[in-house]
């Protein structure tokens, strides 16, 4: 199987019904779901299982839901197979799950932290002022150009937020600037998809959220990791607790360098990528980054067969 990286998805992978197969699968995972409800003060499990979808999509709910399912899947894989990752990575909020998987803090701490992160991000800007959009089939340098032009024309913020693959970037900023950037991108034959988000993530408009999380994380013990994390901000390895804390604050306003992170893992000799939690977004991106990469998605307990068959 060679070197293994555990990957944890970010916002957009959530879906009503997530987590149903995990609750009751064993005592430890069931307890994690129950303890998460207790930590948050409401039934996250019920929201995940039954919706409504609009409420689940709210960032302060989607973030802990995705971390919970990711860590449930991770726990299942590790206890049933004994596999330990050589590296971990998580897309945006997924970094919290990745850090917990590598021993930086507990699963419950990760769930509580991303709940606070979601609340901070949603409140950083008045509703309706910000926006995000996916820009497809346009070179990253061209995406950066249309963002600069849109910002200059509108006087608003508009920057790349996620460098997912060379043909899929997400932009973020003031809604008027994002809409102008989409018009400029469409003029050069790009495909543009507005995203249903509650805040413009990973741009300078999130500075208030970064300040809130800096204070929250200052009070959170973070242990040195058992294996390296490939950080969103730098696409490089970090393990020290202090560096993790700094990176988690910085990533709120900085872009997610996902393609560069995956290419770093490939350069480090990773042969198997395991996406843990909900959906197959990261697996799809990985196949576009390197079509020969071996990717396994673990969304349900039954998916373990995919790993044991390798």
LINHUVEN-V552293 format. One record per backbone hydrogen bond with DSSP energy under -1.0 kcal/mol. NH is the residue of the N-H (numbers start at 1). CO is the residue of the C=O. If there is no record, write none. Layout:
NH:CO / NH:CO
This chain:
5:272 / 6:87 / 7:274 / 8:89 / 13:10 / 17:48 / 18:15 / 20:17 / 23:19 / 25:22 / 30:26 / 31:27 / 32:28 / 33:29 / 34:30 / 35:31 / 36:32 / 37:33 / 38:34 / 39:35 / 40:36 / 41:37 / 44:42 / 47:43 / 48:44 / 49:45 / 50:46 / 51:47 / 56:52 / 57:53 / 61:58 / 62:58 / 63:59 / 65:61 / 66:62 / 67:63 / 68:64 / 69:65 / 70:66 / 71:67 / 72:68 / 73:69 / 74:70 / 75:71 / 76:72 / 77:73 / 78:74 / 79:75 / 80:76 / 81:77 / 82:78 / 86:4 / 87:4 / 88:228 / 89:6 / 91:8 / 94:91 / 95:92 / 96:93 / 98:94 / 99:95 / 100:96 / 101:97 / 102:98 / 103:100 / 104:99 / 110:106 / 111:107 / 112:108 / 113:109 / 114:110 / 115:111 / 116:112 / 117:113 / 118:114 / 119:115 / 120:116 / 121:117 / 122:118 / 123:119 / 129:126 / 131:173 / 133:171 / 134:193 / 135:169 / 136:191 / 137:167 / 143:139 / 144:140 / 145:141 / 146:142 / 147:143 / 148:144 / 149:145 / 150:146 / 151:147 / 152:148 / 153:149 / 154:150 / 155:151 / 159:172 / 161:170 / 162:170 / 163:256 / 164:162 / 164:168 / 165:168 / 168:165 / 169:135 / 170:162 / 171:133 / 172:159 / 173:131 / 174:157 / 175:129 / 178:174 / 179:175 / 180:176 / 181:177 / 182:178 / 183:179 / 184:180 / 185:181 / 186:182 / 187:183 / 188:185 / 189:186 / 190:185 / 191:136 / 193:134 / 195:132 / 197:195 / 201:199 / 206:203 / 207:204 / 210:206 / 211:207 / 212:208 / 213:209 / 214:210 / 215:211 / 216:212 / 217:213 / 218:214 / 219:216 / 223:104 / 225:239 / 226:102 / 229:238 / 230:88 / 231:236 / 235:231 / 238:229 / 244:240 / 245:241 / 246:242 / 247:243 / 248:244 / 249:245 / 250:246 / 251:247 / 252:249 / 253:250 / 254:250 / 256:161 / 257:232 / 258:256 / 259:163 / 261:257 / 262:258 / 263:259 / 264:260 / 265:261 / 266:262 / 267:263 / 268:264 / 269:266 / 270:265 / 271:3 / 272:3 / 273:294 / 274:5 / 275:296 / 276:7 / 277:298 / 284:280 / 285:281 / 286:282 / 287:283 / 288:284 / 289:285 / 290:286 / 293:290 / 296:273 / 298:275 / 303:300 / 304:301 / 305:302 / 306:303 / 307:304 / 308:304 / 309:305 / 310:307
